[in-house]
Amino acid sequence: MRKVIKIEGMTCGHCESSVRNALSKIENVQVIEVSKDKKIACVEVNNVDNSVLLDTIENIGFDALEVINE
């Protein structure tokens, strides 16, 4: 299932990389796109709770606002 995570606080390429790396460490998550300009991360997941995605982003210092299932 594809999910879009709305994120505040990414300002540079390093921020995008940090989010990408953190999400990619979650089992059953494939990172598709992370964009500071769009303020999103798109992932393909298999049986991963939204709270895990949000907590992972919050734990590295960004504001994870919501997860939209596509």
C-alpha positions, 0 to 999 in steps of 0.5 A: 500500500502506498502512503504519503506522510506530510512532514514539516521541518525539512529544509535541505537535502540532508534533511531529505536524506535523514528522513529517507534513511530513517524510514528505510530502516523500518521492516516492510517499508520501501521509500519512493520519494522524500521531498522538502519542497512538497513537504512529503515522504512517499512510501510503499508499505506492507503491514506497517502501522501509521504510528510507526511511520509518524514516530520514526520521523518525530524521533529524528526531529521533524514534525510528522503531521499525518499519513494519507493512504493512497 
